Amino acid sequence: MRQWAGFASVTRRIVSASMWLGLTRRPLRLSLAAPLAIAVALSLPSLAFGSGVGRLVLTTSGLPHGDQAVAILRGPSRHQLIRIRNGRAMKLPGGRYSLAAKRVVIGRGHRGVQRGAIAYPAKKKASITIKPNSATKVVVRYAGVVNKGVRSLPNRILGFKGSRSNPKAVILPLSAGLPRRGTIFVSAPTRALPHGLISKVTGARNRGGKILTLLRAVPVSAAVPSLNFVGNLSLRPATGATNETTASSASVSRHRPFAGPEAWQSSGCKPPKLVKFGAHLDSVELRQASLGAWPPQMQMTLAIRTTESLGVAAIAVGINCDWTLAELGPYQGAIPVGPVVIPVYATVPVKAGVHINGRLNVGTVNVASTTVATAAAGVRENRASLSQQGGNVWTSGALSLSGSAKLGASAGLQAGIGIAKGANVHLEADFGPEFDWSSGHDCELRLNLGSLSAGVTIIGKTFNTPSFTPLHPRIWSGCHSASGGGGGSGPGGGGGGGAGGSGPPGGEGPGIGEEGPGGEETPTGSGEYRVMIATLSGGTWNAVAVPRSTEGSEEAPGAKEPACTNTGTCVVVSGYYVSGTPHSWLNTYSGGTWAAQEAPLPLGGPPEVGEALGNPACAATAVCVVPGSYHQGYGMIETLAGGSWSAIAAPIPPNGLPNGGVVDYWSSACSSTAVCVIPGEYVGSDNEEHGMIETLTGGTWHSVEAPVPTGGIAGTARLRGAACGSGEICVVTGSYWGNDTEWHDMIAMLHSGTWEAIEVPIPSDGAPGSGSVTEPACSWTGPCVLVGEFGNTSTEKDEVMINRLVGGIWNSVLAPLPEHGSAGTGRWGEPTCSAGGTCAVAGEYEREEGGYGAVMVDVITNSSISSIGMPDDAYGFPSAGTGEPACVSSSECVVVSDRHDYNSLVYSWIDSSVGGIWTSIEPPVPTGGIAGSGGVSGDPACSPDGTCVLAGGFRQSGENHGMIATRSAGSGWIATGAPVPSQGVEKTGYFELHNKPACSSGGLCVVVGGFEATK
């Protein structure tokens, strides 16, 4: 999956927190956090509805790219299972509705997010009121994603081995059962575990009627690869923790040398009692936390409210000393994510110092303030900032001085999500007040924002914040009157008190060191943006605009990924909304031209209802299918056969709801002989969701409830991806609930017209039931391929495997690495297959000689699996991720990788082979473009004759433009500016992120984009 995002310079593609997505000319700020709630916005007046009808606009937050929220909508005459894409709008009668968000089984594993992991909604149910002639906006937010095999630590614990902050083993009663190796136990902070627990089970055995479970601390991203929290999580003191310290509590000797009746002198820095230092930790609050496994990124904001006192209890003469007073805390908290909780902790070591050259009389300066530490580390964003909010300053005593004095206190925040020993999200900071005064000058109090660092370890890589430049903002000044209490000036300064008195705390002052709002590039151009289809035919690119609405004003136009047969037919589904109702066009390319028609509705269906269609799939011959829904979420299937489209209401299994097919589809696939499958879900008569498979054979659609393997509980299958090869070979992957009360991955296969389910095959040294897989890929003339993980009993590690289906038999092997690859360092993506019989999967690995982030491609055929390491780019920078490859044959493939330099700037690179020889190049640019400004926004596609295409963009004359890179069989890459339809403004063509072209025979290729219309 590409992360290309426009251009921030002429030589590098920069990924940051605020960026251009594609070349849409519409800036979009990426948010790295999501509030934990189903947020219901105010209803907005609108005139675009009929009488008594309102609109519900649904968006999602907190899910990995490509996964969609699932919810059940109940209301007046409606019980509907819906899948929510951003910007989905529904036209509904006025009234009260409930929206019950469902957990989402992740359908596409990527990097640290496992296939079959579960995303949990932050709030399960929300009440919604739809008002006539108004729009109600609802955001369905997910708290995080929990990987498979993650469990809460059992409540009953008999004991621990090793340190409680990093236990090496936990002793469980026999009643807890023997945990499976690879299970990750998670616990919130407790009296027994002050920092909580995130540890993987490395072994378990019965010892004397007790279970000794060996543990190894792991990063929080291993358990929860995606975490989104915004709010006010107050951390509480652990049992026995301290939140206050004074100088007298410092662990030093109490030697008191006499230096006169009313003065103290230094003597080896032994006498801390003369120092009136105090620190009280008023509160520790986690305001924001987010974690993403890919691209690797974390962000955390902590606010610490402290009250500190600086002064002396007696006249002090000639002191130059520093002390470590105490450690406040630990403070504890937990972020709930579904059935588990993620521990949060903080401790605050406190130091103090006195440096007096001369004589300082009795008195203290007191300061109360909130320090906010914000840090981000990862591929997208690296920054660190400390700021002060709401400072109050007041004095006590009769401060007077001859000479100079400097008094300071430092709070050394140490905080994290997870546990420190697991190399989790961590943050360290040093901050505190400094009092400075010299004869003849006013004294002043400054806030020493001295240091801040943070980091995270994700999928084996460590990311740290950049170096922090210390700040010393002044927050108060005074001391010009020996008889007063030192009335202050400056932010938060208190009023002056009488002799020996104290001034009242001042009001909340402005923040210090806070960052101002960042600037955004202002989009240029104006007019209407429309969807186009760019087509390569006869070696030339041309573009046509998709049809406009025939019903008036259209909203949110868009298009799906294209699909092509092997005989010169291609399909693009485009859609739009009118008054909140979805509508779709079926755009079909045949005979060298595009033709469009509005998607037909099933016969007998309710009139004048909208339809929402998914991605199309095509067989090798001129048959294509498109799953979708209409009316109140009833399923429908569009089928192209004999050159025309027809629609049917989705067939459902016998135990479906009696009032119709309330269904939702995941994907679709077709074989070389027009056997097509669509996995999905339906609501049964028990009001529960069930997996099902729609199958097209002999021109007729059939529906069955998804089977489960032996040992599984019937009706629990949850399906994800589908792929079809030659004949009736079709494969569907998913997961099911076993009799052992665990989720397991499964494979369903079509055999002689009947669907059968099996457990995921694993290599011979794998632990039973430990296999998990990605979405399948099949070639019409070659193998079917699955990439996944299994528990290796030989190495006691999770390893990556490749499953290959040849001749009806699955063969599972350890995924190979290139020559000189370091064992156990490989990370693979998802496989793809070509019509010509070759499959491939791209990824990253580390070389034996060191370094990380080398790019590799495993090429898979019926007879072999080979792994090839890609050449380094011209700069030797490591990979920041790869996309899905495309192959013409085993010796001719293309893959795009993201590379990041040592400043975390990310740019795309094209790796391709001809005749088995691989080369790596920067994307070319069209004539007149700025060299080095080319970027690729999607994955490649190749036709059987060797033509390959990539969509992206480049920069010219200070403007961003779309482009297409094309390679004919055996030739090099050539870049062409994006074509624009006749209705478009010149050079306004663009292509969105994650764009996926499609190709057919004869060098025919199709890619979907956008353009600015002339009027």
N, C-alpha and C positions, 0 to 999 in steps of 0.2 A: 504494500500500500504506500503510495507516494505521499510525501508531506510537503510538496512544492507549493510555494506561496508567493508568487510574484517576485519582485526584485527590489532589494534595498540598496544595491550598489551595482556597478557595471560589471563586476567580476565575481560576485558571490551571491548565493541565494540565502538570505538570512531568515532564520526561523525565530520569532520572538513572540512576546505576549500580545502584541498588537500588530496585525499583519493583514495583507491582502490575501483573500482566498481565491486562488486561480487568478484570472484577469477579469473579474466580474465588474470592475470599476465601482464596486460597492464595498467600502471598508467594513471589516467585521472584527471586533475585538474578541479574542479567545478568552473565555473564562475558565480558570483552572479550579474552580470550586463551585459547589452547588448547595444551596440551603437544603436542610433535611425536612422537606415537607412537600405535600401536594399543594402548590400555591394557586389560589383562586384569585384572579384579578377582578377589578371592577368591571361591571357591564358597560360597554361602550355604545352610545347611540349610533344607529345606522338606519338608512332608508332603503337598504337593498333586500328587504325581506317582504314576504307576503304577510297578510293579516294573521296574527297569532303565532307567528313563527320567529324563532330566534336562531342564533348561531353559536355553536360551541367550537372554539379554536384550541387545539391541543398541541402542546410541544413537550419535549422530554429533556431531561438533563441527567448526567451521571452514568450513561451507558456507553460501552465501547462502540467505536464506529462500526456501522453496519447492523447493529442489533436494535430492535425496536421494543418499545414498551408494550406490555399486554395489560388490558384492563377489561372489566365487565361493567358495562353501562346499563343501569336499570332506571326506568322512569315510566312515564305514561305510555302504556301499550308497547313497551320495549324491554327486551332482555337480550343484550348484544355483546358478544365477544369482539373486541376491537384490538387491532394492532396500531400503535400510534407512531407516526412519523412526524418529524418537526413540521409544523405548519398545517397539520391536518385540520380541516374544518368540516363540521357537520351541521346540517340544517335540521332543527328539532322544534317540535311544538313547545310552546311555553309551559313551564311547570317545574317541579322539583325532581332532581335526578340524583343518583348516587353513582360515584365512579370508584370502583374497587380495583386498585392497582395490584397486579399479580407479579410474583417473582418471575424473572426471565432466565431461562437456561441459555447460556451463551452459545450461540450457534457456530461461532468461528473463533477458534483458538488463535492467539497471536502473542508471541513473546511470552511474557509472564502470565497472561490470562489464558487459562486452560479451557479447551473445549469441554463443555459440560459444567463449567463453573456457574454459579448462580448469582444474579444481581437481585438485591433486595430493595423494595421500595422503602423510602423513608417514612411514609405514612400509608397505611393500607387502604384507607377509605376516606372519601371526602364527599360532602353534600354540595350540590350545585343547583343554583336557581337560574333557569333560562327564562329571560324576559323577552316578550315579543318585541321585534324590531330592534334588538340589541345583540351585541356580541359579548360573550363571556370567555375570557382567556384562562386556561388552566395549564399549569406546568406540572407534569408528573416527574418527580425527582427520585432518584435512586441513591441510597446511602453508600453503596459500595458493592463490590463483586467479591464473593468468597470462593476460592478455588475448591476443587473436589478434595476430599480427604481431610478437611479442616474441621476440628471438633472442639467443643468446650472441654476443658479439663474436668474430669469427674469431680463431683462435690466431695466425695469421701476420699481423703488422702491419708495414707498411713505414715508417710514420711518422705524425706528427700535425701539425696546424696549430693554432697558438694555445697557450694554457696547458694543461699536463698536468692541472691540476685542473678545467678546463672547456674541453676541446678543441673548436674550431670545425669541424674536419674530421679524418677519418682516411683514411690512404692504404692501400688494399688491393691485393693482387696480382690480376691478371685471373682467376686460378684460383678466387678467392672468389666470382665472379659479381657481376653488377650488382644491388645491393640495391634493393628496391622502395621508392619514396617512402612514408613513413609507418611503415616498419619501425622498431622500437625496439631498439637494441643495448644489452645489459646486460653489465657486467663486474665481477668482484670487484676489490678493490684489488690492484694489481700494482706492480712496480718502475716501469713506465712510466706507470701511472695510480694515483698514491698514494691517491686518494679513490674509485677505481672509476669506473664509467660507467653512466649511464642517460640515453640521448640518442636523439632521434628523427631519422631520416634525412629531410632536407629536399630533397635532390637528390643525384644521382650522375652522373658522366661519366668517360669514358675519356680520360686525358691521358697521352700518351707511353707507352702500354702498362701504365699503372697506373690504378686506379680511385680518383678523388678523391670521397670521400663526405662531403657537408656534413652537419653535426650541429647539433642544438639540444637543450640539456639540458631534460628534462621531469621533473615530479614522479614519485616512485616509484609513486604511485597510478595513473599512466597505464599502467605496465607490470604492476604487481601490485596490483590494487584491493582485494584482501583478503589479509592476512598475519597469521599467528598463530604466535607463538613464545613458549615458556616453557622455560627451561633455564639453562644456564651457558655462554654463548658467550664465551670468553676472546679479547679482542682482542690481537693480537701487534704488536710494534714493526715498523714498516716498515724496509726496508733503509736504513741510515744514520741512523735515528731515534735520538734521545736519550731516556733515561728518568731522567736524573739531572742536577741542576744545583746549583751552589754560588754563593755571592756573588762569588767570584773570576771566574766565567764571565760576569758581567754586562758588557754592551757599553758601558762608560764608561771615561773616562781614568783613569790610575793615578797621579794627583798625590798626593804624601804630604807634607803640611806637618808640621813638627816642633812639638810642643806640650809638650815636657818629656820626660824619660827614659822614662816608662812610661804616658803618656796620649795618646789621639788626640782631636782636636777636628774639628768639621765645617768644611769650607771649600768652600762651593758644592756639597755632597753629592758630592764627587769620590772619596773614599777607601773603596770598598767592601771592601777587604781586611780591615778591622778587624771586619767583620761575619761571624759564624760562622753563616750561613744555609745550609741545605741542603734540598733536596727530592728525594725519590726516589719515582718512580711504580712502586709494587710490582705493581699489576695493574689492568686495566680489564675489566669483565665486564658483558655485556649479559644481564640476567636475564629480561627480558620485553619483548616488542614486539608490538603489534597495530595493524592499519590496516584500516579499512573505508571503502569509497567511499560507501555509503549505508546508514544515515545517516552523514554524514561524521564520523569519529571516529578518533583515534589515542591510543595509550597506550605509554609507554616507561619502563623502569626500568633505570638504570645504577648499578653499584657500583664505586667507585674506592678502592683501597687505597693510601695514601701514608704515607711516613715523612718527617717534617720536623724540622729543628733550628733553634732560635732562640737567639742568644747573641752574645757578642762575644769576639774573640781577644785583645784588650788592654783595658786600662782605658779606658773611653769617657767623655768629658766633653762635654755640650752638643751633642747631635746631633739634627737634625730632618730626616730624609732618607727618600725612597722610591725604589726601583729596580725596573725590569723585568729580571728575571734571565735567563729563557730560556723557550722553548716546548718542553715535553716532547711526544714523539710525532713524527709521527702514529702512532697505533695503528690497526690494521686488522683487519677480520673480514668474514665473509660469511654470509648466511642462505640456505641452498639451498631453492629452491621448484621442484620438478620439474626441467626441463632448464636452468634459469637460476639464477643466484645474485644476491642483492641485497647491495650493498656496505654496510658499517657502518664508521664511522671515528670517531676521537676525538683531539683535541689538548688540551693543558693548558698554557696560558700561566701562568707563575709570577711573582709580584711579591713584594717584601719591603719592609719599612719599619722604621726605627729612630727613636724619638723619646725622647731622654734630656734631662731638665732636672736636672742634677746630675752624679753620678759613679756608674758601674756597673762593678764588677770583673769579671774574667774568669769565664766560665761559660756553659753552654748548657742549655736545656730541650729535650728530645726527645719527640716525640709520634708514635705510629703509630696510624692509625685508618682505618676504612672509612666513606666517605660515600656514602649511597644517595640518588640523585635520582630521583624519580618524578613523571611529568607526564602529564596527559591533556588533550586539546583536541579539541573537536568539538561536535556538537549534543547528545549525551547527557550528556557529563561534561566539566567543566573544572576542573582542580585542579593544584596544584603543591606538592610537599613535599620538603624535605631532611631527612635524619636521619643520625645518626652511630651506628655500630655497632662494638663491640669496640675501645675506645680504650685504648692503653697509654701511660703517661707515665713518663719517668725523667730524671734530671738528671746533669750532669757539671760539674766545676769547683767553685770556692768562690764562689758568688754572694753578693755584698753590694752594698748600695746606700745612697747618700745623695741624697735628692731623689726623683725619680720617673722611671720608665722604662716605655715601651710598645714592644714588639717584635711584629711581625706578619708572617705570610706568607699569601699568597692564591693558591689554585689556581683558574684560570678555565677550567673544563671547557667545551669546545665539541665537541659530538658530534651525530651524525645517522645516519639511514638513508637511503641514496641519496647524492646529492651536493649540496652547499650551493647551487651555482649553479642547481640545478633546483627551488629552493623546496620541498625535500622535508621529511620529518620531521626537525626539528632541536631541539636542546636546548642551552641555555647556563646555566652556573651559576658562582658565585663562592663559595668557602668556604676556610677555613683557620684555623690557631690564632692566638690573640692572647695575648701574655704581658704582664701588667700588674702593676706593683709601685710602691709609694710608701712612704717612710720611716714607721715606726711601724705598718705594716700587713703582714699576710701577702700574699705574691704569689699570683696565681691565673692559671690558664690557661683561657681560654674558647675555644670553637669558634665562629667567626664564620660562621654560615650566612647569607651576605649577600644573595644574589640567585639567582633561578631563573626562567627563562622557557623556553617551548617553543611550538612551533606546527607547523602542517601546512597545505599547500595541496592541496585536493581539488576536482576538477571546477570549477576557476576561483575557488574561495572559500578565503579564508585564515582559519584558526581559531587563536587563541592562548590560552595559559593566562592565568588572572587574575593580578593583581599579587600578588607574594610578600612577605609581611611578614618582615623579617630576624629571625633568632633568634640569641641569644648564650648558649647554655647553658654553665655552668661544668663543666669536666671534671677539674680538679685544683687544689689549693691547697697552699702550703707556704712555703719560704724563711724560716721563722722562726728558723732556726739558721744563723749565719754560718759555722760550722765544718763543718757537714754538707752533704751533697749535695742537701738540699732534699727530704726524704721527703714524699711527697704524700698527700693525702686526697681523697676524692671518687671518682667512678666511674673505674675503671681506674688509680688512682694507684699509683705504684711505691713501693718501700721506700726509705728514706734510706740513702745511702752515707756512707763516711767522708770526711774532708777530701780534696778533689781526686778522690774516687772517683765511681762512678756507682751509682745504685740500680737493681735489676733491674726489668724491665718488670712492670707489674701485670697482673692477670688481666683477661679480657675483661669490660668494664663493660656495663651496660645501655644500650640504644639511647637516644639523645637526640633529642627532637623527632619521635618516631614517633607516627603517628596511632593512636588506639585503635579498636577495632571499632565500626562504625556500628550504630545501632539499626535495627530493623525493626518495622514495624507488625504487631502481633499480630492474626491473623485472628479475627473474631468468629463466633459461631454454631457449631453442631455438627450432626452427622448425616451422612447419605449424600448425595453430590452426584450427580445424574443428568442425562441428556441430555433436552432437550425440543425440540419443534418448535412455533414460534409461527406462526400462520396469520392473515392478513388476508383476510376474506371478508365481503362485505356491509358494509364500512366498520368492522368490529369485529375486534379482535385476540383470539384465543383460543390456548391452548397445550395440547398433549398430550405425555405422556411416551413416549419410545421404549420398546419392550419390554425387560424384563429377561431375563437368562439363564435358560433352563429346565434348566440342568445344574449348578446349585449356585452357588458363589461366583464372581462375575464380577470381572475385573480391567481397569483402564484403559478404561472405556467412553468412546466418542467417536462423532462423526458427521462425514460429509463435507459439502461444499457441496451445496445443493439444485439441482435442475434442473427446468424446467417445459416442457411443450409449449405450443402456442398455443391449445389447446382445453380448458384447465382441468384437466390432469393434471400432478401434480408428484411428484418422487421424492427421497427422502433415504435414503442408505445409512448405517446405524449399525453399530457393531461393538464387540466386547469380546473379552476373553481368558478362557479357563477352563483352568487348569493349563498356561498357556503356549501354548495352541492358539487361533488367531484364529477368530472366528465373526462372521457378518454377518447383519443384518436388512435386508430391503428394505421400506421404508415408502412406500406409494403413496397419494396423495391423488386421489380421483376421486368425482364425484357429491356433493361436499360433506363427505366423511368420509375419515379416515385408516385404512388397513388395513395390517397388518404381517405378513410371513411370513419365515421363515428362508430365507436364500439357498439355492436348490437347487444340487445338485452335478451335474456332467455324468453322463450315463448310462454305466454301466460303470466309473466312477471308484472309487478305493479307498474303502471305507466308513469312517465315523467319522474323517474328516480335516477339518481346519479350512479356512476360506477367508478370504482378505483381499481386499477389493474397493476399487477406486479411486473417483474422482468420476464421477457419472453424466452422460450427455448425452442430450438429447431432441430429436426432430424436431418440426416444426410440428404434425404429427398425433400421435396417441397411440402413438408408438413411442419407447422409451428404451433405452439400452444402458449396461452397466456392465462395464468390464474388471477383471480380477483374477487371482488365482492360488490354487491349492489343492495339497494333498499336498506334494510336494517342490519346489515352485516351478513346477509345470506351469501354463500359462496357461489361463484360462477366461473365457468371456464370458456375461454375463447379458443377456437380451433381453426387454423388455416389448412384447408385441404381442397385440392382441385382448383386452386386459385381464388377461393372465396372464403370469407370468415363466417362462422356460425357460433352461437352462444348457447350453453345449456346451464341450467341450475345445477350446482354441485351435487352429485349423488353423495349420500352419507350412509354410514352403517345403520343397521336396524335399530340400534339403541340410541339413536340421535334424538334430539328434541322433537316432539311431535309437530311443532308449529313451523318447521322448516330447517334448512341447513345453515345454522349459525356456525360458520367455520372461519378459519384463518390459515393461510398458506405460508410455507417457509421458502420454498424454491421449486424449480421444475427442471426436467431433463428429458431428452429424447435420444433414442438409439438410432443406429444406422438404418433400421427397417421400420421406423415410425412407431415403435413402442415408446410411449411417454409416461412419466410418472410425476406426481405432485405430492410431496409429503406435507402434512398440515395437522391441524387440530380441529376438533369439533366439540360442541357442548352436548353431553349425553343427557338422557332423560333423568339422570341422577344429579343434574346441574353441575357436574364435574367435567373438566377438560380431559379429552382422550386423544391419543395420537391416531392418525389415519393415513392411508395411502390411496390416492386416486391413480388409476392405471388405464391407459388408452391402449387397447389391443383390438386389432381387426376393425378399427374405426369406431369403437364403442368404449365409453368410459364406465369403469367399475370402481367401487369403493369398498375397502375393508378396514376394520380396526387394526392398528399396527400390532403385530405379534411381539412377544417378548421371548428371550431365550429360556431354556430349561432352568428352573430355579428362580425365575422372575415372577412378580405379581402381575396378573393379567390386568390390562387397562392402564398401566403406569408408564407406557412408552411415551417418550417425548422426542420427536424427530427434528432433524436439523437440515442436513444437506442430501442432495441426490445427484447421481451421475449415471449415464447409460453408455454402453459400448456397442458391440456388434450384436445383431439378432435381438434377443430378448434379455440380454445381460443388463440388469439395472441394479444399482446399489443405493441404499438409503442408510445413513448413520443417525444415531441418536443415543438415548440413555434410558434406563429403566430402573425401577426400584426392586431390589432383590430381597429374598427371604432373610438375608443377613442384615436387613435394615440399612443398606448402603446403596448409593447410586452407582451404577456401572454403565460403561459404554457398550453399545451393541451395533451389530450390522444386520440389516434386513436385506434379503436377496430374492429376486423373482426367479422361481424355478418351475418350469412347465406350467406357467400360469398361476402359481401359488406363491404367496410370500412366506418366507421362513426367516427366523431370527437366530443369530448365533452370538456368543460372546466374541469380543475383539480378539483375534489371534495374536499371540505374542511369541517371541523367540523361545527356544528350549530352556534357557536359563532364567526365564521370567517368573515372577511370583503370580500364582493363579489369581485372576480377577483384577490385575493391576493395569490392564491396557486401557488407554484412552486415545482417541483418534480425531483428526480434523475432518473437514468435509471431503468427500471422495472426488476423484477425477477419473474419467475413463476416456479411452481412445476408441473411435469407431473401428479401427483395425489393429489395435494393440491391447495392452493390459488395462486393468483398473488399479488405481493406486490410492493408498491411505498412508498418511504420516501421523505418527502419534508417539506416546510415551509408555513405558512399562517399568516396573520395579525389577531391577536386575539383582538376582539373588547372589550372583558371583561377586559383583563389585559393591553390593549394598547401596546402590545409587539409582536414581531415576535416569533411564537412558532413552534415547530417541530411536524409534524403529520405523521401518518402511514395510508396509504390507502390499503385496502385489498379487492380483488375481489373474491367473493364466490357466486356461483350460478348465475353468470351474473350480480350481484349487487355490486357496490362499497360502502364500509363502511369506513368512515374517522373518526379517533379518535386522540386525543392528545397523542403523544408518551409517554408511561409510563416510570417512573424512578424506580430504585430499592428501596426497603424499606429504609427509612431514607435519600433518595436523596433530595437535595435542589432544590426546584422548579425553573425552568428557567435556570438551569445550564447544561442541557444535550446537547451533540454534537454527532450526529450520522453520520455514514458513508453510504455505499450503501448496499442494501440487497442482499442476495443470497438465493437460494432455492435448495433443494435436490430432487432426484427422488422419495424419500419416502414420500413426502407430508409436510415437515417441511421447513420453511423459517426463516431467522435470519438476524439481523443487529447489528453491534457492534458500540460502541462509548465510550464516557467519560462523567463523571458527577462529581459534588461535593457533598460531604456528609454534612448533616445538622450540624454535630459536627465540621466542618471546614476542611481545606485542599482542594486540587484540584487534578484532574487527576486520579480519580478512574475509573476502566474499567468496562463496563457493556455489556451485550448481551441481546437484546430483541428477544425472540423466538416466532414465529408466526405460527399458524396452522389455519385450516378452522374454528375452534371454539373458539380460544383464542389467547391473546397476553400477554405474561408475561415478566417481566424485572428482570434480575439477576445481582447482583453486584459481580464482580470477587474478589477472595481473593487478599490481598496485596502480593507483592513479598516478598522475604526473607528480603529485606532491607527497605521496606516501601516507595519505591520511586514512584513518580507519573508517570502517563502515558504521553508519548510524541506522541501518535497516535496509532490507531488500524488498522488492516487490515480487509479483508472481511472474515467472518466466514464460516465454512462448517459444516453441520449437517447430521447425519445419521437418527436421530429421535429427538423428542422434548427433550429427556433426554440424548442425546449423541451428543455433538458439540465440535468444536475446533476453536480457534481464536488466532492469534499472535498479541501481543501488544509490542510497543516500550516503554521502561521506561527510564527516564533520572534522574541521580543523581543530587546532588546540585552543581556539577561542570560542568553540562550540558553534561556529558558523556552519550551516548545513547546505549542501548543494548536491545536485543529481549528477549521475555518471552512467553512461551506457556501456554495458559489457555485452559483447556479441561474438559469435563464432561463425566462421566460414571454413568448410573443409576440416573442422575439428581444431582450428587455430583460433584462440581467443584474443581479443583486443579490448582495451578499455579507453574510452574517449569522453571528453566533455561534449554535451549536446551541441550540435552545430546550430548556427543561426542563419536566417535568410540574408540575402544580399542587402547591405545597408545596415544590418543589425550590429550592435555593439558586441565585439568579440568577448566570449566568456559569460555573456548574459543569458544564455539559453538555459531553460529549465524544463523538466518533464513533470507533468501533473498526473499521469496515470500509468497503467501497465501496458505492455506491448501486445500486439496481435499479429499473427502471420497467416498468410494464405498458403495452400498446399504447394503453389509454384515458387515459394520463397520470398514473396513480398512481405515486408514487415513494416509496421507503422507505430508511431508514438505521438501523442498529443502533448502540447505544452505551451510555452510562451518565451518571449525574448523582449529586449528593450531596444528602442530606436528613437533618437531625437528626444530623449526625456520622457517617452511614453511607453507603456506596456502594451504588447500585442500578442495575439495568439499565433501559434505556429504548429506545423505538423512535420515531424521527421520521418522520412521514408527511405527504406533500403530495398532495392530490387535484388533479385537472386544473384549472389556473387559479387555485388557491387558495394560501394560505400554509402554512408548516410548523407542524405540531402535534405535541407530544411526549406520549407515553403511557408510563407505567411498564410494565416488562416483565411480560407475563402469566405466570401460574404455573399448572401443571396442578393438578388436584384433589388429587393426592398431595403437593403441595408446601407449604412454609412461606411464608406471605405475604411479599411483597416480597423474595424471595431470587433472583428471576430475574436472569440475567446473560448477557453475550455476550462471546465471546473476541475477541482481536485478529485482524485480517485477515478479519473475518466478511464473507461475500458472500451477500446475499439472492438470491432468484430470483422473478420475477413472470410471470404468465400473463395472458390476456385477462380482462376483467370485473373488474379491480381485485383479482385474486387474487395475493397475495404470501406468500412463505415465508421464514423465517429460523431458523437453528438456534442454540440456546443451552443453558443449563443452569439447574438449580435445586436447592435443598436439600429433600430429601424429609422428610416428617414422621416416617417410620419405615421 
